[in-house]
Amino acid sequence: MRGYLFLLLIALFFSGTGCDKDNTTDPAVIGELDKQFLLSAADDALFQVNAGQLAASGTTQKNIQDYGEEMTKDNTQAGQELQKLAGDRQVELPTTLSDERQQQLDSLAMQKSEGLDTLYLNQMIAIQERVVHMMEIEGASGKDPELKQWAEDRLPVVREFEERVKAMRE
């Protein structure tokens, strides 16, 4: 599923390029690539908030609990920033998780102790890799300058979270 989303984003990017010669950007006019970035980033942030809360209260390792708390705090802030960016562009972000993310959260919620530790780390590695890739695409190919800048500014933070979670699994 993750691969299909990226292919869709790339296809949408190439199908919408080349028409607009005006250098002024109206935030209310947003390209499909930028819109999909906003929607996907918001879904991932919401998932990380919820998963972080589960990890902070249910994992057996202090470093995973701390990471979960950090994910909750950081992604709550990111979600608020995304909400403002989306509002400026008249894009309505969902307030609930996508079906895919809800299934992931449900499977996480069913785990206890070491099972929760393992599944949380695996899910966080996958989501951080996905978010890094998504931020790279937006930074390189997005048309909205403010969204591009947000993705570029956020990318080092997400890369650090990715490195940390991978180190915890090892």
CYANA upper distance limits for C-alpha pairs under 8 A (distance plus 0.5 A):
  1 MET  CA      5 LEU  CA      6.99
  2 ARG  CA      6 PHE  CA      7.13
  2 ARG  CA    130 ARG  CA      8.09
  3 GLY  CA      7 LEU  CA      6.75
  4 TYR  CA      8 LEU  CA      6.54
  5 LEU  CA      9 LEU  CA      6.64
  6 PHE  CA     10 ILE  CA      6.66
  6 PHE  CA    134 MET  CA      8.18
  7 LEU  CA     11 ALA  CA      6.50
  8 LEU  CA     12 LEU  CA      6.47
  9 LEU  CA     13 PHE  CA      6.63
  9 LEU  CA     33 LEU  CA      6.18
  9 LEU  CA     36 GLN  CA      7.56
 10 ILE  CA     14 PHE  CA      6.84
 10 ILE  CA     33 LEU  CA      8.17
 11 ALA  CA     15 SER  CA      6.59
 12 LEU  CA     16 GLY  CA      6.75
 12 LEU  CA     32 GLU  CA      6.89
 12 LEU  CA     33 LEU  CA      6.42
 13 PHE  CA     17 THR  CA      6.90
 13 PHE  CA     32 GLU  CA      7.79
 13 PHE  CA     33 LEU  CA      5.99
 13 PHE  CA    141 SER  CA      7.86
 13 PHE  CA    142 GLY  CA      8.44
 16 GLY  CA     31 GLY  CA      7.92
 16 GLY  CA     32 GLU  CA      8.21
 25 THR  CA     29 VAL  CA      8.11
 25 THR  CA    144 ASP  CA      7.70
 26 ASP  CA     30 ILE  CA      8.38
 27 PRO  CA     88 ASP  CA      6.60
 27 PRO  CA     89 ARG  CA      5.31
 27 PRO  CA    144 ASP  CA      8.19
 28 ALA  CA     88 ASP  CA      6.97
 28 ALA  CA     89 ARG  CA      4.54
 28 ALA  CA     90 GLN  CA      6.16
 29 VAL  CA     89 ARG  CA      7.06
 30 ILE  CA     34 ASP  CA      6.94
 30 ILE  CA     35 LYS  CA      6.95
 30 ILE  CA     89 ARG  CA      7.06
 30 ILE  CA    144 ASP  CA      7.58
 31 GLY  CA     35 LYS  CA      6.68
 31 GLY  CA    143 LYS  CA      7.50
 31 GLY  CA    144 ASP  CA      8.26
 32 GLU  CA     36 GLN  CA      6.54
 33 LEU  CA     37 PHE  CA      6.64
 33 LEU  CA    138 GLU  CA      8.36
 33 LEU  CA    142 GLY  CA      7.08
 33 LEU  CA    143 LYS  CA      8.49
 34 ASP  CA     38 LEU  CA      6.79
 34 ASP  CA    138 GLU  CA      7.66
 34 ASP  CA    142 GLY  CA      6.34
 34 ASP  CA    143 LYS  CA      7.37
 34 ASP  CA    144 ASP  CA      7.25
 34 ASP  CA    147 LEU  CA      7.79
 35 LYS  CA     39 LEU  CA      6.78
 35 LYS  CA     91 VAL  CA      7.78
 36 GLN  CA     40 SER  CA      6.43
 37 PHE  CA     41 ALA  CA      6.32
 37 PHE  CA    134 MET  CA      7.70
 37 PHE  CA    138 GLU  CA      7.45
 38 LEU  CA     42 ALA  CA      6.51
 38 LEU  CA     82 LEU  CA      7.26
 38 LEU  CA     86 ALA  CA      7.30
 38 LEU  CA     93 LEU  CA      8.33
 39 LEU  CA     43 ASP  CA      6.70
 39 LEU  CA     93 LEU  CA      6.68
 39 LEU  CA     94 PRO  CA      8.28
 40 SER  CA     44 ASP  CA      6.63
 41 ALA  CA     45 ALA  CA      6.55
 41 ALA  CA     82 LEU  CA      8.27
 41 ALA  CA    131 VAL  CA      7.76
 42 ALA  CA     46 LEU  CA      6.60
 42 ALA  CA     79 GLY  CA      6.35
 42 ALA  CA     82 LEU  CA      6.95
 42 ALA  CA     83 GLN  CA      8.33
 42 ALA  CA     93 LEU  CA      7.58
 43 ASP  CA     47 PHE  CA      6.66
 43 ASP  CA     94 PRO  CA      8.26
 43 ASP  CA     96 THR  CA      8.45
 43 ASP  CA     97 LEU  CA      6.41
 43 ASP  CA     98 SER  CA      7.18
 43 ASP  CA    101 ARG  CA      8.07
 44 ASP  CA     48 GLN  CA      6.65
 44 ASP  CA    101 ARG  CA      8.21
 44 ASP  CA    127 ILE  CA      7.84
 44 ASP  CA    131 VAL  CA      8.09
 45 ALA  CA     49 VAL  CA      6.75
 45 ALA  CA     75 ASN  CA      5.55
 45 ALA  CA     76 THR  CA      7.62
 45 ALA  CA     78 ALA  CA      7.28
 45 ALA  CA     79 GLY  CA      6.35
 46 LEU  CA     50 ASN  CA      6.88
 46 LEU  CA     75 ASN  CA      7.52
 46 LEU  CA     76 THR  CA      7.90
 46 LEU  CA     79 GLY  CA      7.37
 46 LEU  CA     96 THR  CA      8.35
 46 LEU  CA     97 LEU  CA      7.32
 47 PHE  CA     51 ALA  CA      6.43
 47 PHE  CA     97 LEU  CA      7.20
 47 PHE  CA    101 ARG  CA      6.79
 47 PHE  CA    102 GLN  CA      8.24
 47 PHE  CA    105 LEU  CA      7.72
 48 GLN  CA     52 GLY  CA      6.12
 48 GLN  CA     71 MET  CA      6.55
 48 GLN  CA     72 THR  CA      6.94
 48 GLN  CA     75 ASN  CA      6.97
 48 GLN  CA    124 MET  CA      8.42
 49 VAL  CA     53 GLN  CA      6.81
 49 VAL  CA     71 MET  CA      6.56
 49 VAL  CA     72 THR  CA      4.58
 49 VAL  CA     73 LYS  CA      7.81
 49 VAL  CA     75 ASN  CA      6.27
 49 VAL  CA     76 THR  CA      6.78
 50 ASN  CA     54 LEU  CA      7.02
 50 ASN  CA     72 THR  CA      7.52
 50 ASN  CA    105 LEU  CA      7.97
 51 ALA  CA     55 ALA  CA      6.70
 51 ALA  CA     68 GLY  CA      7.74
 51 ALA  CA     72 THR  CA      8.35
 51 ALA  CA    105 LEU  CA      6.82
 51 ALA  CA    108 LEU  CA      7.94
 51 ALA  CA    120 TYR  CA      8.01
 52 GLY  CA     56 ALA  CA      6.44
 52 GLY  CA     65 GLN  CA      8.46
 52 GLY  CA     67 TYR  CA      7.92
 52 GLY  CA     68 GLY  CA      4.29
 52 GLY  CA     69 GLU  CA      6.28
 52 GLY  CA     70 GLU  CA      8.02
 52 GLY  CA     71 MET  CA      5.93
 52 GLY  CA     72 THR  CA      5.59
 53 GLN  CA     57 SER  CA      6.84
 53 GLN  CA     68 GLY  CA      6.69
 53 GLN  CA     69 GLU  CA      7.01
 53 GLN  CA     72 THR  CA      6.76
 54 LEU  CA     58 GLY  CA      6.29
 54 LEU  CA     59 THR  CA      8.27
 54 LEU  CA     68 GLY  CA      8.04
 54 LEU  CA    108 LEU  CA      8.34
 54 LEU  CA    109 ALA  CA      7.40
 55 ALA  CA     59 THR  CA      5.70
 55 ALA  CA     64 ILE  CA      7.26
 55 ALA  CA     65 GLN  CA      5.99
 55 ALA  CA     68 GLY  CA      5.66
 55 ALA  CA     69 GLU  CA      8.23
 55 ALA  CA    116 LEU  CA      7.90
 55 ALA  CA    117 ASP  CA      7.98
 55 ALA  CA    120 TYR  CA      7.48
 56 ALA  CA     64 ILE  CA      7.69
 56 ALA  CA     65 GLN  CA      4.50
 56 ALA  CA     66 ASP  CA      6.97
 56 ALA  CA     67 TYR  CA      8.07
 56 ALA  CA     68 GLY  CA      5.42
 56 ALA  CA     69 GLU  CA      5.99
 57 SER  CA     65 GLN  CA      7.36
 58 GLY  CA     65 GLN  CA      8.20
 58 GLY  CA    112 LYS  CA      7.36
 58 GLY  CA    113 SER  CA      7.09
 58 GLY  CA    116 LEU  CA      7.77
 59 THR  CA     64 ILE  CA      7.19
 59 THR  CA     65 GLN  CA      6.62
 59 THR  CA    112 LYS  CA      7.83
 59 THR  CA    113 SER  CA      5.90
 59 THR  CA    114 GLU  CA      7.45
 59 THR  CA    116 LEU  CA      6.45
 59 THR  CA    117 ASP  CA      5.87
 60 THR  CA     64 ILE  CA      8.26
 60 THR  CA     65 GLN  CA      8.20
 60 THR  CA    113 SER  CA      5.96
 60 THR  CA    114 GLU  CA      6.95
 60 THR  CA    117 ASP  CA      7.28
 61 GLN  CA     65 GLN  CA      6.84
 61 GLN  CA    117 ASP  CA      7.91
 62 LYS  CA     66 ASP  CA      6.57
 63 ASN  CA     67 TYR  CA      6.61
 63 ASN  CA    168 MET  CA      8.38
 64 ILE  CA     68 GLY  CA      6.56
 64 ILE  CA    117 ASP  CA      7.69
 64 ILE  CA    168 MET  CA      8.17
 65 GLN  CA     69 GLU  CA      6.77
 66 ASP  CA     70 GLU  CA      6.70
 67 TYR  CA     71 MET  CA      6.58
 68 GLY  CA     72 THR  CA      6.68
 69 GLU  CA     73 LYS  CA      6.75
 70 GLU  CA     74 ASP  CA      6.37
 71 MET  CA     75 ASN  CA      6.20
 72 THR  CA     76 THR  CA      6.43
 73 LYS  CA     77 GLN  CA      6.99
 74 ASP  CA     78 ALA  CA      6.73
 75 ASN  CA     79 GLY  CA      6.29
 76 THR  CA     80 GLN  CA      6.81
 77 GLN  CA     81 GLU  CA      6.81
 78 ALA  CA     82 LEU  CA      6.59
 79 GLY  CA     83 GLN  CA      6.52
 80 GLN  CA     84 LYS  CA      6.88
 81 GLU  CA     85 LEU  CA      6.76
 82 LEU  CA     86 ALA  CA      6.42
 83 GLN  CA     87 GLY  CA      6.50
 83 GLN  CA     93 LEU  CA      7.43
 84 LYS  CA     88 ASP  CA      6.67
 85 LEU  CA     89 ARG  CA      7.02
 85 LEU  CA    147 LEU  CA      8.02
 86 ALA  CA     90 GLN  CA      6.56
 86 ALA  CA     91 VAL  CA      5.35
 86 ALA  CA     92 GLU  CA      7.03
 86 ALA  CA     93 LEU  CA      7.49
 87 GLY  CA     91 VAL  CA      6.28
 87 GLY  CA     92 GLU  CA      7.30
 97 LEU  CA    101 ARG  CA      6.28
 97 LEU  CA    102 GLN  CA      6.02
 98 SER  CA    102 GLN  CA      6.52
 99 ASP  CA    103 GLN  CA      6.64
100 GLU  CA    104 GLN  CA      6.92
101 ARG  CA    105 LEU  CA      6.64
102 GLN  CA    106 ASP  CA      6.52
103 GLN  CA    107 SER  CA      6.66
104 GLN  CA    108 LEU  CA      6.72
104 GLN  CA    123 GLN  CA      8.46
105 LEU  CA    109 ALA  CA      6.59
106 ASP  CA    110 MET  CA      6.91
107 SER  CA    111 GLN  CA      7.40
108 LEU  CA    116 LEU  CA      6.89
108 LEU  CA    119 LEU  CA      7.12
108 LEU  CA    120 TYR  CA      7.24
109 ALA  CA    116 LEU  CA      8.40
111 GLN  CA    115 GLY  CA      6.01
111 GLN  CA    116 LEU  CA      5.27
111 GLN  CA    119 LEU  CA      8.41
112 LYS  CA    116 LEU  CA      5.54
113 SER  CA    117 ASP  CA      6.89
114 GLU  CA    118 THR  CA      6.68
115 GLY  CA    119 LEU  CA      6.62
116 LEU  CA    120 TYR  CA      6.25
117 ASP  CA    121 LEU  CA      6.73
118 THR  CA    122 ASN  CA      6.71
118 THR  CA    169 ARG  CA      8.21
119 LEU  CA    123 GLN  CA      6.51
120 TYR  CA    124 MET  CA      6.50
121 LEU  CA    125 ILE  CA      6.61
121 LEU  CA    165 VAL  CA      6.93
121 LEU  CA    166 LYS  CA      8.22
121 LEU  CA    168 MET  CA      8.09
121 LEU  CA    169 ARG  CA      6.84
122 ASN  CA    126 ALA  CA      6.83
122 ASN  CA    169 ARG  CA      8.32
123 GLN  CA    127 ILE  CA      6.58
124 MET  CA    128 GLN  CA      6.35
124 MET  CA    162 GLU  CA      8.24
124 MET  CA    165 VAL  CA      7.38
125 ILE  CA    129 GLU  CA      6.63
125 ILE  CA    162 GLU  CA      6.68
125 ILE  CA    165 VAL  CA      6.72
125 ILE  CA    166 LYS  CA      6.79
126 ALA  CA    130 ARG  CA      6.69
127 ILE  CA    131 VAL  CA      6.53
128 GLN  CA    132 VAL  CA      6.52
128 GLN  CA    158 VAL  CA      7.10
128 GLN  CA    159 ARG  CA      7.94
128 GLN  CA    161 PHE  CA      7.61
128 GLN  CA    162 GLU  CA      5.71
129 GLU  CA    133 HIS  CA      6.74
129 GLU  CA    162 GLU  CA      7.23
130 ARG  CA    134 MET  CA      6.61
131 VAL  CA    135 MET  CA      6.50
131 VAL  CA    158 VAL  CA      7.78
132 VAL  CA    136 GLU  CA      6.65
132 VAL  CA    155 LEU  CA      6.87
132 VAL  CA    158 VAL  CA      6.82
132 VAL  CA    159 ARG  CA      6.94
133 HIS  CA    137 ILE  CA      6.77
134 MET  CA    138 GLU  CA      6.74
135 MET  CA    139 GLY  CA      6.41
135 MET  CA    151 ALA  CA      5.60
135 MET  CA    152 GLU  CA      7.38
135 MET  CA    154 ARG  CA      8.31
135 MET  CA    155 LEU  CA      6.62
136 GLU  CA    140 ALA  CA      6.57
136 GLU  CA    151 ALA  CA      7.95
136 GLU  CA    152 GLU  CA      7.97
136 GLU  CA    155 LEU  CA      7.94
137 ILE  CA    141 SER  CA      6.11
137 ILE  CA    142 GLY  CA      7.62
138 GLU  CA    142 GLY  CA      4.99
138 GLU  CA    147 LEU  CA      8.04
138 GLU  CA    148 LYS  CA      6.22
138 GLU  CA    151 ALA  CA      6.94
139 GLY  CA    147 LEU  CA      8.46
139 GLY  CA    148 LYS  CA      5.15
139 GLY  CA    149 GLN  CA      7.43
139 GLY  CA    151 ALA  CA      6.20
139 GLY  CA    152 GLU  CA      5.96
140 ALA  CA    148 LYS  CA      8.08
142 GLY  CA    147 LEU  CA      7.82
142 GLY  CA    148 LYS  CA      6.27
143 LYS  CA    148 LYS  CA      7.80
144 ASP  CA    148 LYS  CA      6.62
145 PRO  CA    149 GLN  CA      6.58
146 GLU  CA    150 TRP  CA      6.62
147 LEU  CA    151 ALA  CA      6.64
148 LYS  CA    152 GLU  CA      6.62
149 GLN  CA    153 ASP  CA      6.48
150 TRP  CA    154 ARG  CA      6.53
151 ALA  CA    155 LEU  CA      6.42
152 GLU  CA    156 PRO  CA      8.25
153 ASP  CA    157 VAL  CA      8.47
154 ARG  CA    158 VAL  CA      6.91
155 LEU  CA    159 ARG  CA      6.60
156 PRO  CA    160 GLU  CA      6.69
157 VAL  CA    161 PHE  CA      6.89
158 VAL  CA    162 GLU  CA      6.64
159 ARG  CA    163 GLU  CA      6.70
160 GLU  CA    164 ARG  CA      6.65
161 PHE  CA    165 VAL  CA      6.65
162 GLU  CA    166 LYS  CA      6.71
163 GLU  CA    167 ALA  CA      6.71
164 ARG  CA    168 MET  CA      6.81
165 VAL  CA    169 ARG  CA      6.96
166 LYS  CA    170 GLU  CA      7.08
